[in-house]
Amino acid sequence: MANSNFVLKVTDAKLPDIQKALQAAGITVRSIIEVFKEGEKAEKTEEAK
């Protein structure tokens, strides 16, 4: 059995939703870590530059 690490970028999804979707597809989830979260404030800040 091989262990793999993936990076996902999602829109309007929460960690439990992602975990449930992967498990429903038969994928065993060992861990999910939120690394970075972009929001409306972050987008407005970048547009102002």
C-alpha positions as CSV (number, residue, x, y, z in Angstrom):
1,M,0.0,0.0,0.0
2,A,1.4,3.4,-1.0
3,N,0.9,6.6,0.9
4,S,0.3,9.7,-1.2
5,N,0.1,13.4,-0.4
6,F,-2.1,15.8,-2.5
7,V,-2.8,19.5,-2.5
8,L,-6.4,20.5,-3.3
9,K,-7.7,23.9,-4.1
10,V,-11.5,24.1,-3.5
11,T,-14.2,26.8,-3.6
12,D,-16.9,26.9,-0.9
13,A,-16.0,23.6,0.7
14,K,-15.4,22.7,4.4
15,L,-13.0,20.1,5.6
16,P,-15.7,17.7,6.7
17,D,-17.3,17.9,3.3
18,I,-14.1,17.1,1.6
19,Q,-13.4,14.2,3.9
20,K,-16.9,12.7,3.3
21,A,-16.6,13.1,-0.5
22,L,-13.3,11.3,-0.5
23,Q,-14.5,8.5,1.8
24,A,-17.6,8.1,-0.4
25,A,-15.3,7.5,-3.3
26,G,-13.5,4.8,-1.4
27,I,-10.4,6.8,-0.5
28,T,-9.0,6.4,3.0
29,V,-8.2,9.9,4.4
30,R,-5.3,9.9,6.9
31,S,-5.4,13.6,7.6
32,I,-6.5,16.9,6.1
33,I,-4.7,20.1,6.9
34,E,-5.8,23.6,5.9
35,V,-2.7,25.4,4.7
36,F,-4.0,28.7,3.4
37,K,-7.5,30.3,3.2
38,E,-8.3,33.0,0.7
39,G,-11.3,35.2,1.5
40,E,-13.0,38.3,0.2
41,K,-10.7,40.5,2.3
42,A,-7.5,38.9,0.8
43,E,-8.9,39.4,-2.7
44,K,-9.7,43.0,-2.1
45,T,-6.3,43.7,-0.6
46,E,-4.6,42.3,-3.7
47,E,-6.8,44.3,-6.0
48,A,-5.9,47.5,-4.2
49,K,-2.2,47.0,-4.9
